[in-house]
Amino acid sequence: MSEDEVPAGVRVRADLAALPAYVPGRTVSGAIKLASNEVSAGPLPSVLEAIGSAAAEINRYPDSGATALTERLAARAGVDAERVAIGCGSVTLCQQLVQALCTPVDEVVFAWRSFEMYPIVPQVVGVGQRRVPLTAGHVHDLDAMRAAITPATRLVFVCNPNNPTGTAVRQAELERFLDEVPEHVLVVLDEAYREFVTDEQVPDGLTLAKQRRNVAVLRTFSKAYGLAGLRVGYCIAPAVVTEALRKVFVPFGVNRIAQAAAQASLDAADELLARCGEIAQERERVSGVLNEAGFAVPPSQANFVWLPLGERTTEFSEHCLTNKVIVRAFAGDGCRVTIGSPEENDAFLAAAASWQR
Ligand SMILES: *Cc1c(COP(=O)(O)O)cnc(C)c1O
């Protein structure tokens, strides 16, 4: 195109046209939403009270470093506060990690299918990516991920348990993988669903992050702690990484109300974590019923289950919607269904039972 053929007006990056948009779970009034891995129970009164007090001060900027929350998280984890970075949900921390570690010639490695943000973030930041297919059992293929690491690799995401399949990698295989990953590559264990894990063979990423110089852990208040609407997550990583995360952090990103609610949620951790235990029990019940019906649900360690429906995925999700249940469809691949209250799960199971397979 010659100079005078260039259209007038503002131009945005051409490569953004190819970017898949993040698709949030649908909300339909009157329907049961099992599409976004939220907990169905509303906030605790103590958390609402803390939110109210914080709201009275919203004319003031928040503490940009979220000092009080950071210190509490550090104490709980048994690490120095400098090794904790707070973000607006762990999604933002995923982006900060890529911004902090990678330049345009570098690459990020992750499993696929996995968390929808992993392919989006490197593209937004402008760095390379390699997707490594899950095994036939819908689990991270750590050997193949190891093989995908090149001199250009700076960061590997391991989503454990994996969103959307719910599958988890275990201690021995993860340790073997970590032993083999070059030390200059940061392995980010995204543990958004850690609190729902019941298999003792699934390692606590925090322990690994404390033992190793190239491991980071992402945790969030959105899932187990029920604060999805407020956007708080955190990363525990080597100090060199958290320091870099703070450099790419947009000041005051984590707001005053979110910081207060996160702290109040830590005060109520026992109560909130007990709810996770109940959700894990429901997960086993729902998985059992679905497997009886022939849905081939892989073992889940999260607060959702995966139905590998392939080409019939969209049809199944439409059928659920007709029955007033919203699930999350990944067209051509499968449906992810969040575990809700027993009544909500029963509604979903009834919908699934009435589907002509
Ligand atoms: C939900 C989720 C997150 C984070 O969510 P935030 O609300 O941004 O904290 C991160 N990773 C995975 C795999 C998730 O499923």
The ligand as a Tripos MOL2 file, in Angstrom:
@<TRIPOS>MOLECULE
LIG
   15    15     1     0     0
SMALL
NO_CHARGES

@<TRIPOS>ATOM
      1 C1         -9.6500  -18.3090   37.9680 C.3       1 LIG1
      2 C2         -8.2250  -18.5430   37.6290 C.ar      1 LIG1
      3 C3         -7.2250  -17.6290   37.9250 C.ar      1 LIG1
      4 C4         -7.4100  -16.3490   38.5250 C.3       1 LIG1
      5 O1         -8.3030  -15.6410   38.6690 O.3       1 LIG1
      6 P1         -8.2560  -14.2070   39.3190 P.3       1 LIG1
      7 O2         -9.6850  -13.9890   39.5590 O.co2     1 LIG1
      8 O3         -7.6540  -13.3150   38.3020 O.co2     1 LIG1
      9 O4         -7.4240  -14.3010   40.5400 O.co2     1 LIG1
     10 C5         -5.9220  -17.9070   37.6410 C.ar      1 LIG1
     11 N1         -5.5870  -19.0590   37.0920 N.ar      1 LIG1
     12 C6         -6.5080  -19.9690   36.7990 C.ar      1 LIG1
     13 C7         -6.0600  -21.2340   36.2170 C.3       1 LIG1
     14 C8         -7.8360  -19.7420   37.0500 C.ar      1 LIG1
     15 O5         -8.7320  -20.6640   36.7160 O.3       1 LIG1
@<TRIPOS>BOND
     1     1     2 1
     2     2     3 ar
     3     2    14 ar
     4     3     4 1
     5     3    10 ar
     6     4     5 1
     7     5     6 1
     8     6     7 2
     9     6     8 1
    10     6     9 1
    11    10    11 ar
    12    11    12 ar
    13    12    13 1
    14    12    14 ar
    15    14    15 1
@<TRIPOS>SUBSTRUCTURE
     1 LIG1         1 GROUP 0 **** ****
